[in-house]
Amino acid sequence: MGHLIFTLDFHEFVRGILTPGKESRINYDPLRLASGKEGYVYGSPEFNFTAHFEFKPEGSLEIPLISETGILQNEVIKENGRGSMLTSDFLIPDSCEEISAWISLQDNNGEVSFDSDFGNNYHFRITSQDIEILGAEIVNLKDGVGQLTVKVKACVDVDRIVVRYRITNGKEPYTEIPVELFKTNLKGKTIWTTGDELIPYGSVVAYDLKYFVAGKEYKSDNNGNYYIAETKIK
């Protein structure tokens, strides 16, 4: 099951795989909207949270977000999404290519507020339909250097791809290096590739992908675990 997660520190990300025709779940930290609201108690029915979805190319849905643990006077507050969260399940339509989402809150005074990225809404692509990693390979050459090559197949809607890699056994293992992929032709098919990116001999590389559709940015990061490039020796 895919999960859309909205954390207290205002990050939004996907865990699992969003799959058309399958149920997914939204987890939402209510303090994104209710922080500072007088009289707010976690799970109170006087504070009505609603998740709004638009499914492209067609379809929409509104569902209430609920506390599965009932009312809590002392909810667990954590910024990373591991605290007390409101939740609900929803079905992704068979034809869905992209999900646009926002949250509303009607408080105990009847006032309505929105969490909508300042009116832009939050966008989630069906990544498994957008891009496919064909290979990420490190070749260690005899002259003491390595070559990293990443190859990706993408749907026609994708207009840009960036690989962000870091050398986990280097002097600065948390430094990300972005590299633009470019289109090339391989056996009659359009493939996105980095070319041969030079790296130190014996490097261990973790990476993720950013890709862009109509100017909007999306990410593929192996559920937050990053991908690991395969190493070969020549």
Buried (B, 14 or more C-beta within 10 A) or exposed (E): EBBBBBBBEEEBBBBBBBBBEEEBBBBBBBBBBBEEBEEBBBBBEEBBBBBBBBBBEEBEBEBEBBBEEEEEEEBEEBEEBEBBBBBBEBBBBEEBBBBBBBBBBBBBEEEEEBBBEEEEBBBBBBBEBBBEBBEBBBBBEEEEBBBBBBBBBBBEBBEBBBBBBBBEEBEEEEEEBEBEBEEEEEEEEEBBBBBBBEBEEBBBBBBBBBBBBEEEEBBBBEEEEBBBBEBEEE
